[in-house]
């Protein structure tokens, strides 16, 4: 069984303060629930084309806009001339 917030069969859910909570109001889960569901090991994440496409569609335009900002201008006229 996977742990899902709101699932009436989910056990191990906790509230914001880490206190046991009913499944409908759970904001997280305990470490014991985590290791029971996912194990104790780790797995490296492989970047696939979908992740790269998503990152490039958000980061590259933002970077291009930031590069266009007139850093270090001394006044309004310099800002107007630079843009």
Z-matrix of the N, CA and C atoms (Angstrom, degrees):
N
C 1 1.445
C 2 1.526 1 109.53
N 3 1.296 2 116.87 1 132.03
C 4 1.459 3 121.34 2 175.10
C 5 1.517 4 109.54 3 -87.23
N 6 1.311 5 115.25 4 146.54
C 7 1.461 6 120.15 5 178.88
C 8 1.527 7 108.40 6 -83.02
N 9 1.318 8 115.79 7 122.01
C 10 1.462 9 121.22 8 176.34
C 11 1.515 10 108.57 9 -132.69
N 12 1.316 11 116.05 10 135.15
C 13 1.454 12 119.64 11 177.27
C 14 1.525 13 108.84 12 -63.42
N 15 1.295 14 116.62 13 133.42
C 16 1.450 15 121.34 14 -179.67
C 17 1.516 16 113.34 15 92.76
N 18 1.321 17 118.55 16 -11.27
C 19 1.458 18 122.12 17 178.14
C 20 1.534 19 108.03 18 -74.72
N 21 1.331 20 118.00 19 120.73
C 22 1.473 21 119.12 20 -176.30
C 23 1.524 22 113.85 21 -65.26
N 24 1.334 23 118.36 22 -19.60
C 25 1.462 24 120.66 23 179.69
C 26 1.523 25 113.21 24 -92.25
N 27 1.322 26 117.68 25 -4.31
C 28 1.463 27 120.76 26 -177.99
C 29 1.520 28 110.07 27 -74.14
N 30 1.322 29 116.31 28 130.43
C 31 1.463 30 120.67 29 176.43
C 32 1.522 31 107.78 30 -120.71
N 33 1.298 32 116.52 31 154.04
C 34 1.453 33 121.17 32 -179.52
C 35 1.511 34 113.14 33 98.05
N 36 1.320 35 117.65 34 5.74
C 37 1.466 36 120.64 35 179.34
C 38 1.514 37 111.62 36 -75.31
N 39 1.326 38 115.75 37 146.95
C 40 1.462 39 121.57 38 179.04
C 41 1.520 40 109.63 39 -130.64
N 42 1.335 41 115.75 40 158.40
C 43 1.449 42 121.02 41 176.85
C 44 1.526 43 110.10 42 -89.19
N 45 1.326 44 116.83 43 -168.94
C 46 1.462 45 122.65 44 -177.18
C 47 1.522 46 112.45 45 -59.76
N 48 1.331 47 117.39 46 -31.83
C 49 1.466 48 121.48 47 -178.28
C 50 1.525 49 113.17 48 -90.90
N 51 1.338 50 117.90 49 3.19
C 52 1.450 51 121.23 50 -179.91
C 53 1.509 52 114.28 51 83.85
N 54 1.317 53 116.74 52 10.26
C 55 1.461 54 121.29 53 179.00
C 56 1.529 55 109.14 54 -88.57
N 57 1.338 56 117.47 55 146.30
C 58 1.465 57 119.74 56 178.62
C 59 1.521 58 111.37 57 -53.64
N 60 1.328 59 114.96 58 140.49
C 61 1.456 60 120.53 59 -174.44
C 62 1.522 61 109.73 60 -135.95
N 63 1.318 62 115.43 61 157.90
C 64 1.459 63 118.83 62 173.85
C 65 1.528 64 107.99 63 -69.85
N 66 1.324 65 117.86 64 149.30
C 67 1.471 66 120.76 65 -174.02
C 68 1.523 67 114.32 66 -56.44
N 69 1.327 68 118.66 67 -33.60
C 70 1.463 69 120.77 68 -178.24
C 71 1.522 70 112.54 69 -68.64
N 72 1.321 71 118.14 70 -20.60
C 73 1.459 72 121.50 71 -177.94
C 74 1.526 73 112.89 72 -115.56
N 75 1.320 74 117.61 73 10.59
C 76 1.467 75 120.85 74 -177.86
C 77 1.520 76 110.59 75 -70.68
N 78 1.328 77 115.18 76 135.49
C 79 1.462 78 121.35 77 176.51
C 80 1.522 79 111.95 78 -106.31
N 81 1.303 80 117.16 79 -11.60
C 82 1.456 81 122.18 80 -179.18
C 83 1.514 82 109.02 81 -164.15
N 84 1.318 83 115.65 82 -165.75
C 85 1.453 84 120.03 83 177.76
C 86 1.508 85 109.68 84 -146.38
N 87 1.322 86 115.16 85 164.71
C 88 1.457 87 120.97 86 -175.87
C 89 1.523 88 111.05 87 -75.86
N 90 1.316 89 115.46 88 164.27
C 91 1.460 90 120.86 89 177.42
C 92 1.519 91 110.55 90 -62.41
N 93 1.325 92 116.32 91 -38.72
C 94 1.466 93 120.30 92 178.63
C 95 1.527 94 110.74 93 -60.77
N 96 1.321 95 117.37 94 -42.39
C 97 1.459 96 121.21 95 177.60
C 98 1.517 97 110.48 96 -64.69
N 99 1.322 98 116.23 97 -38.81
C 100 1.464 99 120.86 98 178.79
C 101 1.524 100 111.50 99 -61.64
N 102 1.326 101 116.85 100 -49.35
C 103 1.469 102 119.45 101 -178.44
C 104 1.533 103 111.18 102 -69.34
N 105 1.322 104 117.43 103 -30.63
C 106 1.462 105 120.68 104 177.56
C 107 1.532 106 110.76 105 -67.90
N 108 1.318 107 117.07 106 -40.54
C 109 1.460 108 121.70 107 -177.71
C 110 1.523 109 112.60 108 -80.11
N 111 1.328 110 117.30 109 -38.74
C 112 1.466 111 120.91 110 -170.69
C 113 1.522 112 115.03 111 -113.46
N 114 1.319 113 118.41 112 -13.78
C 115 1.453 114 120.54 113 -176.60
C 116 1.516 115 111.10 114 88.96
N 117 1.334 116 116.34 115 178.34
C 118 1.459 117 120.33 116 -176.06
C 119 1.521 118 112.85 117 -103.77
N 120 1.300 119 118.40 118 -8.36
C 121 1.457 120 121.28 119 -178.65
C 122 1.515 121 112.21 120 -80.33
N 123 1.315 122 114.78 121 -172.03
C 124 1.450 123 119.96 122 176.90
C 125 1.521 124 108.31 123 -134.40
N 126 1.300 125 115.54 124 161.99
C 127 1.452 126 121.08 125 -178.72
C 128 1.522 127 107.84 126 -140.60
N 129 1.310 128 116.29 127 132.56
C 130 1.462 129 118.48 128 179.67
C 131 1.526 130 109.63 129 -73.88
N 132 1.310 131 114.85 130 149.27
C 133 1.451 132 121.33 131 -179.51
C 134 1.516 133 108.98 132 -93.21
N 135 1.307 134 116.07 133 130.60
C 136 1.458 135 120.35 134 178.07
C 137 1.524 136 108.03 135 -98.23
N 138 1.317 137 115.95 136 128.58
C 139 1.457 138 119.62 137 178.03
C 140 1.518 139 108.80 138 -76.85
N 141 1.289 140 116.41 139 120.25
C 142 1.449 141 119.40 140 176.70
C 143 1.524 142 109.62 141 -102.73
N 144 1.297 143 116.90 142 174.62
C 145 1.454 144 120.73 143 -175.47
C 146 1.524 145 112.34 144 -63.90
N 147 1.329 146 118.31 145 -29.86
C 148 1.462 147 120.81 146 179.53
C 149 1.527 148 111.07 147 -66.91
N 150 1.327 149 117.06 148 -42.20
C 151 1.463 150 120.51 149 178.33
C 152 1.520 151 110.27 150 -65.83
N 153 1.319 152 116.99 151 -45.12
C 154 1.465 153 120.71 152 -179.92
C 155 1.518 154 110.57 153 -62.93
N 156 1.327 155 117.18 154 -41.11
C 157 1.466 156 120.92 155 179.49
C 158 1.524 157 110.45 156 -63.99
N 159 1.326 158 117.50 157 -41.46
C 160 1.462 159 120.91 158 179.30
C 161 1.517 160 111.63 159 -65.21
N 162 1.330 161 116.11 160 -45.09
C 163 1.467 162 119.31 161 179.73
C 164 1.520 163 111.72 162 -64.08
N 165 1.316 164 116.58 163 -43.20
C 166 1.466 165 118.98 164 -177.58
C 167 1.522 166 111.72 165 -69.35
N 168 1.313 167 117.85 166 -29.48
C 169 1.464 168 118.87 167 179.49
C 170 1.525 169 111.99 168 -76.22
N 171 1.332 170 118.45 169 -16.04
C 172 1.456 171 121.22 170 177.19
C 173 1.530 172 112.21 171 -104.83
N 174 1.299 173 117.77 172 -43.77
C 175 1.465 174 120.30 173 -173.14
C 176 1.521 175 112.31 174 -77.13
N 177 1.304 176 118.51 175 -45.57
C 178 1.470 177 120.07 176 -176.56
C 179 1.525 178 113.12 177 -62.62
N 180 1.330 179 120.92 178 -45.44
C 181 1.473 180 118.94 179 176.16
C 182 1.524 181 112.60 180 -63.01
N 183 1.336 182 117.14 181 -38.43
C 184 1.461 183 120.22 182 178.58
C 185 1.529 184 110.44 183 -63.44
N 186 1.315 185 116.44 184 -42.70
C 187 1.450 186 121.38 185 178.93
C 188 1.526 187 110.73 186 -63.92
N 189 1.323 188 117.46 187 -40.56
C 190 1.464 189 120.88 188 178.10
C 191 1.524 190 110.88 189 -63.31
N 192 1.326 191 117.80 190 -40.41
C 193 1.468 192 120.33 191 178.62
C 194 1.524 193 111.77 192 -66.88
N 195 1.311 194 117.53 193 -40.48
C 196 1.468 195 120.94 194 179.41
C 197 1.522 196 110.14 195 -65.37
N 198 1.322 197 117.55 196 -36.71
C 199 1.464 198 120.61 197 179.17
C 200 1.527 199 112.20 198 -66.31
N 201 1.317 200 117.53 199 -22.44
C 202 1.459 201 121.55 200 179.69
C 203 1.530 202 113.15 201 -83.34
N 204 1.331 203 117.99 202 -11.22
C 205 1.456 204 120.69 203 -179.13
C 206 1.529 205 110.47 204 -67.70
N 207 1.325 206 116.63 205 141.18
C 208 1.475 207 120.38 206 -178.12
C 209 1.524 208 112.39 207 -83.08
N 210 1.313 209 117.77 208 76.87
C 211 1.456 210 121.34 209 178.80
C 212 1.527 211 110.02 210 -71.15
N 213 1.304 212 115.66 211 139.71
C 214 1.456 213 120.83 212 174.49
C 215 1.516 214 114.97 213 78.04
N 216 1.317 215 118.82 214 16.74
C 217 1.467 216 119.00 215 178.24
C 218 1.522 217 109.54 216 -75.80
N 219 1.309 218 115.91 217 148.95
C 220 1.460 219 119.62 218 -175.84
C 221 1.525 220 113.11 219 -96.80
N 222 1.294 221 118.47 220 -9.83
C 223 1.453 222 119.18 221 179.69
C 224 1.510 223 111.96 222 -173.75
N 225 1.331 224 114.60 223 -179.65
C 226 1.456 225 120.98 224 -176.78
C 227 1.524 226 111.63 225 -62.18
N 228 1.314 227 118.03 226 -40.08
C 229 1.472 228 120.72 227 -178.72
C 230 1.524 229 111.10 228 -63.35
N 231 1.307 230 117.31 229 -40.30
C 232 1.465 231 120.51 230 178.71
C 233 1.538 232 111.39 231 -65.80
N 234 1.330 233 116.55 232 -37.57
C 235 1.454 234 120.61 233 177.77
C 236 1.527 235 108.87 234 -65.47
N 237 1.334 236 117.43 235 -43.33
C 238 1.459 237 121.44 236 -179.27
C 239 1.518 238 111.31 237 -63.86
N 240 1.319 239 117.50 238 -42.18
C 241 1.471 240 122.08 239 -179.23
C 242 1.517 241 110.94 240 -70.24
N 243 1.339 242 117.82 241 -35.11
C 244 1.458 243 119.94 242 -177.54
C 245 1.519 244 112.14 243 -72.87
N 246 1.301 245 119.03 244 -24.07
C 247 1.463 246 120.85 245 -175.41
C 248 1.456 247 112.41 246 -101.16
